Amino acid sequence: MAEILFFHLQSRPLEQVLPTILDRALSRGQKVVVEVSSQERLSAIDDHLWTYSDESFLPHVTAMEADAAQNPVVVTTQGHNPNAAQVRICADGVRIPDAMQDYERVVLIFDGDDPEALTAAREDWKKARASGHAASYWQQDEAGRWEKKA
């Protein structure tokens, strides 16, 4: 069963937290697929991952590239798993997948200032718990640190 992590953004946007989450997964030797809701967001996230830090490098591609299957991080707008990732990150309004058996971990990152995102995350929380998955809920404090709430 996949472990489901819910990350409630409050003080920092997706662009600031995603690189850290990706770095941690890569340091554990896991491949990651990141699903976002639109081509525009895919392009923005792709660009950001190349430029977010002068001291760091996150190897990644978009799912449209021919070598996606060989890369440790793939950014996509679709519900597929092009690089046989163990970790799936659902961001920018994307819901957790129905088929979670392909993943060790599913991470839902949602905007705490968006009422629709909060409602969707609550529904996904109920779905994850009802299906027997281990689920945890993390919320940012004012300094941007993660606090486990459930």
N, C-alpha and C positions, 0 to 999 in steps of 0.2 A: 504494500500500500504506500502511496506517495504521502510524504509529509507536505502539508499545505501551510504556507506562511502568508499572513495578511499584513501588509505594511501600509499604515495610514499616514500619508504625508500631511504635515501641518506647517512646518516652518521652512522646509527646503523642497524645491521642485524635483521632479523625476531626474532631470539632467544632473543634479548634484548627488543623488543617492545611487543611481544605476551603476556608475563605474565601480563604486565600492562593493556592491553586491556581485558584480561580474568578477572583480578581482578575487573575492573570497571563493567563489565557485571554481575559478581557474586554479587557485592555489591548492584546492582539494583534488585537482585532476579531473574535474567534471566539465563536460561540454554543456553549452547553454544555447537555448533558442529564446529570443525576445520577440514577443508579438505585440505590435502596436496597431492602432485602429485605422490609420490612413497612410497613403503613400507620402503625403507631406510630412507627417510625423516620423516615418521611416527615414526619410532623407535628413531631417533635422537631427534625429538620434545618431544616425550614421556619421554625419559631419561632426557632431559633438564628441563622439567616442574617439575620433582621430585627434581632436584638438583640446580636450578638457584639461590636460596637464602636460607641461613641458618635461616633467620628470618620469612620466609613465607611458606605457604603450599597452593598449588593449587590442590584441589581434581579433579582427572580426570582418565579416562581409555581410552583404545583404543576400537574401534568398535568391535574388535574380542572377547572381554570379555563378558561373559554371562550376567553380570549385567550392561551393557552399558545403557540400558533404564532408570535405576534408578540414573544415575550419572549426575552431573551438567555440566561437560565438557567431551566431547567425541572427540577423534582425529581419523580421518578416511582417507581413500583414495578413498572413494566412494561418490556419490552424494545423499545419503540418509540422513534421519534425525532420527537416532536411539534413541535419548533421547527426542524427541519432543521439540527441542531447539527453542527459540525465536530469537536467534542470530546465524548466519552462518558466519564463517570466511573462506575466500578463500585465500590461501597463496601458495607460492612456485610454481607459474605458473598455479594455478587452476583459471578458469574463473567463473564469477558470474553465478548462476544457471538460467535456463530458467523459472522455477517455483519458484517465490519468495513469493508467497502468504502465505506460511507457516511461514514466518519470519517477525518479527518487524524490524529487522535490518540485513543487509548483509554488511560485511566488506571485501573489497578486499585489500590485502596487497601485493604490488609489488615492485620489485627491480628496483630502478631508474638507475642503472648502466647496466641493461640488455635491449638492444634495442628491443628484441622480447617481453619482459614483458611490455615495454612502449607501443608498438604497440597494444598488446592485451588489455591493460588497456584503451587505447583511444577508442578501439572498444566497450569495455564494458561500458564506459562512455556514448557513443552515444546510445547504446542499453537501458541503464537505463533511460536516459532522454527521448528517444522516447517512452518508455512504460509508461511514466507519473510518475515514481518514483521520490521522492525527493532525490537528489544526492549532495554530497559535496566532495570536493577534498582537501586533507590535505598533506602538504609536510614538511619533516623534514628540520630544519635549521642546521647550522654547529654544534650547541650544542646538537642536537637531539630533540629539542622541535618541536612540531607540529604547523604549521601555516596554517590557512584556506586560500586557494587560490581561491576557487570557490564553 
